[in-house]
Amino acid sequence: MARPVFGTVPLRLKLIAAVLALVTIALVLIGVVSALALRTYLVDRIDRQLVDIADSVDVNKAPQPWGERSLPSDYAVAFVRGSVIDLMINRPASSYPVIPVGDHIRNLENRSITVPSRSSAERWRLLIRPQRDGVYLVVGESLSGADDAVDRLVAAELIVGIGVLAVLTSVGIGIVQASLRPLTEIEQTAEAIAAGDLARRVPESDPNTEVGHLANAFNAMLVQIEGAFAARAMSEERMRQFVADASHELRTPLTTIRGFAELYRQGAARAPAETAALLERVEGEAARMGLLVEDLLQLARLDQARPLTLAPVELRALASDAVTAARAVDPDREITLTTGDESVLVIGDEPRLRQVIGNLMTNALTHTPTGTPVTVRVRREHTTAIIEVSDAGPGLTRDQQLRVFERFYRVDKARTRRAAGTAQAVAPHSG
């Protein structure tokens, strides 16, 4: 579908054109109304003057012969009987008004009318009064003076209007450009951001204006976008590090298995006991690799964002199961479980909670020296249920504490760890 032509015009031109159009319409209306008002006023004044002149020469009101009276030079006076006109006028014949006669004049008794002149563009205003013996008195005045006054007014309004539009155009262009300057800056900022400068910002503007509010909202959006890109870059960096570490972890058992297989093929294990030991090592490395694969599958399941299955869960039972499993893994380590007599029941996802507690126990067993005591405490404080796993190990630095809940973050690298794993993030959970 073709776009409207007006839709392709820049906003600043639209605003200026709209203002000029409205002002032009207003000036035209003012000019028309003022010209009509002036013309009406002048014609009404002429009509009153005609009445006064007619009274001064009306034979019904003044019995003296009208010829004895002085007639103003700007007026025309005529007596009409039938089709005969006796006219007194101080004008050339071409300027004589067209005076109605016969039946036409009878229909215009005591009325003021506008008529043209005989051969020029001049117009006349006539007042017709009946006299004695079928005679009609016609008193007229030229409208040239009134027309000239109206024409001068229209010309003056036209000149003033053009001047007003010129000044308004200049002022409007300046105001619109100043008002829309933040939009230009937003456009330039967007182009810079598209070119890769995510730190670019729009200069601050008055938030009380629409454009200023838009600029501030645009800056707030840019902060969010820059933060999102930074978080994405950090996530990608952690993912690359994780993939590198996981690849190293998988390569280590694969290399070991390949080495043992090569030894067996070369006949290095001749005795049954040596063969059994060799196969046991292969089985151990395969189990280690299986754990790595299971961890990767678990991460994939987490990406699917499985909804939580909420149900009542007894945290003391979960903690007891985790301690029992840890004692089976490391029977020589001192592991203490401390719970109160009060039930610690929460609404939560039991498999996820077991996974969290299991991860904490695994970390405590893996990342502390052999024989380091581990203590598990389960308690309730007001409306909050707390599971605490503590040990006497080296602990975490301040920076490590700030990042410990980040996914894929690991305190040590996979290639230096004493146990295989993908370092799944520890997720905070509230029952």
N, C-alpha and C positions, 0 to 999 in steps of 0.2 A: 504494500500500500504506500502510495506517495505521501511524503510528509508535507503538511501545509507550508506555504512559502513563509508565512509569518513565524512559523516555528523555528526557522533557521536563523532568524534575526537575533543578534546578541541581546542579552538582558538589558544592558545599559541603554541601547538604542530604543528598546521597547519602552523603558521607563520615560526617557526624554520625549519620545513621540507621544506617549499617552498623556503626559503633563501638558505638552504643547497643544495637543488636540482639545483637551478639556478647557485650557485657557482660551484658545481660539473660539471655541463654542460659546464660552462665557462672554468674551468681548463682543462677538457678533450679536448675541442676545441683548447685551447691554446697549449696543449701538442701535439696534432696531427699536427697542423699547423707548430709548431716549429720543430718537428721531420722531417716532410716532407721537410721543408725548409732546414734544415741542411743536410739531405740526398741528396737533389738536388744540394746543393752547393758543397758537397764533391765529388759527381759523376762528376759534371762539372769540378772540379779541376783535377780529375783523367783523364778525357778525354783530357784536355789541356796537361797534362804531357805525356799522350800516344802519342799525336801528336809530342811533342818534341822528345821523344824516337824514334818514327818511322822515323822522319827526320834524326836522327843521324845514323840509320842503313839502310836507304832506298838506295838500290843500284842504283836506278834511279837518286838519288840526290848526292849520294856519290859513286864514281866509285871504291873506294878502297874495297878490300874484307872485308865483315862484320865481319869475324872472327877475324880480327885484332883490332877490336874496343873493348873497355871495356864495359861490360853490367852491369848495376846496379843489385844488388842481389835481389831486391824486384820485379823485373819484369821478364816476360817470353817473349821470342822472338822465333818465328817459321817461317819457310818457307814451304809453302804447294805447291806441284805440283801434281795435280790430287788427289789421295788418300794417297800420301806419305807426311809425316810430319817430318821435321827436326827441333826439338825443343831444345832450350837452356833455361834452368830454374834452379834456385838454390832452388828447393823444392823437397820434397819426391814425389814419383810417385803417391801416393794417392791424392796429392793436385794438380795434373796437371789439367789444364782447359780442358773442352771438346771443341776441335777446329773443326769448320765445314770444310768439304772437298767436293770435287766434284762440282756438280752443285749448291749446297747450298751456297758455299763460293762465287760463282760468283754473286749471288743475293745480297751479303752483301758488295760489294766493297765500300771503302771509308766511311764506317759506323762504329759507335761504338755500340756494343751489350753487353748484360750481359748474361753469361753462368755459369752453375754449374761446380764444380770440378768432377773428376772421381768417387771418393768414399767417399767424405766428404761433410759436409754442407757448405763448403766454396764456395763463388761465385767470379767470375772474370769479369773484364771489358776488352773487346777486341776491338782493332782497326784493321781493315783489309784494306790493300792497294795492288793493283795489281802491279806486277813487270814485268820484261822482260821474254819472253819465257814461258808464262803461269804460272809463279810463283807468289804466293801471300805472302806478308809479313804480319804476324800477331803479334801484340804487345799487351801484356796484363798486367794488374795489379790486384792483389787481392783486393776484397772489404771488407776483414775482418777488416781492420783498420777503414773504414767508418762505417761498421756495428757496430763495438765496440763503436765508438763515439756516434752513434745514440742510442744504447742500454744504454750507460751511461747517456745520456741526459734524456731518458725516465725514467730510474730509479731515477735520481735526481728529475725530475718533479713529479714522483709518491710520493717520500718521502716528498717533499715540499708541494704537494697537500694535503696529509694526515695531515701534520702539520697544514696547513692553515685551513682545515676543522675542526680539533680538536679545534684550537684557536677560530675560528669563532663560533663553537657550544657553547663554554663556554661563549664567549662575547654575542652571540645572546640570550642565555638563560637569562643572566643577564639583557640585554636591554629589552627583551620582558616582563620579570617579572616586571621590574620597570615601563615600559610603561602601562602594564595592571593592575597594582596594584589598580588604581582607580576603575576598573571594579570589582575587588574582593571586594573592599569596598562598591561598589554599591550593589553587591549581598548580602553582610552581612547586609547592611542597609535595603534592601528589606525584608530579613528574620526577622530582628528585628521589622520592621513595621508590618509584617504579624502576629507577636506575640503580637502586641498591643502597641508598643512603637512608637507613632506617632510623637514624638518630635525628633526622631533620624534623623541625617543629614549626608550626605557624606562630608568628609573633602574637603575644597576648593582646586581646582587644577588650573593650568595655562589655562586660557580660550582660549589661542591661539592654543592649541592642541585639536584633535578630542575628546580624552577621557576626557580632562578637560572641554570642552564644554558640553559633555554629562553629566558629574557630576554636573555642574552648572545648566543645564536644569532639571536634576533629582531633585535637591534641590528646584528649583522653583516650580516644580510639587508637591513636598511634602508639601510646604507651602500652596499651593492651596488646597490640599487634607485635610491637618490638619484644615485649615479654614473652609472647607466645613463640616467636621465632627463636628467642634465646633458649627457652625451655625445650623447644624441639631440637635445637642444635646440641644442647647438653644431653638430651635423651639419646640422640643418634650417636654421640660420642660414647656414652655409657654402653649403648648397644654394641658399637664396634669393639669396645674393650671386652665386653662380655663374650662376644662371638670369638674374639681372639683367644681369650682365656679358656672358653669351652672347647675350642678347637685344640688347644694345647693339652687340655685334660683328656680329650678323646684320643689324641695322637699318642700320648704316653702309654696307656694300656694296649693300644693297637701295636705299638712298636715292641712292647714287651712280649705280647703274644706271638708276634712274628718272629722275634728272637728265639723264644722257647721252641717254636715249631721248627725253626732252622736247626737248632741243637738236636732236636729229636730226629730230624731227617738225616743229620750227619752221624747219628748213632752215639751221641754223647751220653745218653742214658741207656746203659746196657742192662743194669740190674733192675729187677722189678721195683725195688724201693726207690731207685733214682727216677724211674719212669713215673711212679706215683707222685713223687715230690714235684716233678716237672709239670704233670697234669694239674696238681693242686695249685701251683703258681698260675698256670693258665686260667684255671677256673676262678681264682681270686681276681685276676685282672679283668676277666669277662664280667664278673659280678660288679666290679667297680665301674666298668663302662655301662653296665645296665642301670646302675644308680644315676649316672649322668643323663642317660636317655630318659629315665623316669622323671627326673627334675625338669628336663626340657618339655616333656609332655605336660607336666603340671603347669608350667608357665603358659603353654598354649591354651590350657583350659582356663587359666585366669584371664587371658586375653578375651575369651568368649563372654566374660562378665556374667557367669551363671548367677541367677538371682539367689539371694539368701533364703534358706529354709528356716524360718524362725520357730522355735519351740522352747519350752522350759528346759533349762540345762543346769545341772548341779555341778558347780565348779570344783567342789571338793573332790568329787569322783573323778573328774578329768585330771586334776592335779595328781591324785593318787595313782591313776593309770600311767601318767607320764613318768612319775618317780619309779614305779615298778619296772617300766621298760628301760629306764636309764640304769637302774641297778643291774638289770640283766646284761646290758651292754658293757658296763664298767663295774664289776662286782667289788673291786678293791677301793673304789672311791666312796667317801663319806657323803651320802645324800640325805638331807633331813627335810621332812615334810611337816609344816606347822599349820594347823587349822584350828579354828575355834569350834565350840560346840554348836554354834548357830549355823543353820543351813544357809549356804550362799547360792541362792537360786536366781538365775537370770534368764531373760528371753534372748536367745541367740541361735546361731547356726552351729550345731555341735561338731560336725566334721571340720569346719573352719577353725573353731576354737581349739580343737585337738591339734590341728596343724600348727597353730600359733604356739601353743605350749610345747609341742614337740620340737619346733624350731629353736625355741629358747633353750630347751634342755640340750639339744644337739650342739648349739653354740657353746654352752657352758662346758660340755664335755670335750669339745674339740679344741677350743681356743684357750684353755687354761692348762697349766702344767699338771702332769700326772699326780694324783693324790690331793689335788686342791678341793676343799670341801665345797659343796653346793647346797644351798638352802632354798626351799620352795615354800612360800607363805601364801595362804588364801585367807582373806578377811573382807569384812564389809565395813565401810565407813559411811554412815548415814544412808544415802540412796545409791552409793557407788560400790560395786564389787571390784576387788583388786586381787590380781595374781602377780606375785613378785618372785622372780628367779634371780638369786644373787650368788656370787662366788667371790673368792679372794684372788682372782686373776688380775692381769695387768690393767684391765678396763679399757675404756675408749678415751681418746683425746676429745677436746672441745669441738674441733672440726668434724671428727668422726661422729660425735653425738648429733650434730646438726644434720648429718646426711644418712644416718643409720636407717631411716625409714624410706629412703629413695630406692626405687626398684633397680636391680642389677648392681647396686653399690656394694662393694666388698672392702673390708678393712685391709685384707691382704690379697695379693694376687693369686690366681688359681695355680700358677706354676710353683708356688712356695707353700701351699697348704699341705697339712698332714692328712687330710681326708678329701675325698672327691665330693663335689657339689657345685651347684650353679648359683649359690648365694641369692636365694629368693628373698625378696624384701620382707622385713617384719612389719606387719600391718597393725597399727593401733586399733583396738576394738573396745567398744563400750557396750556393756550389757544393758 
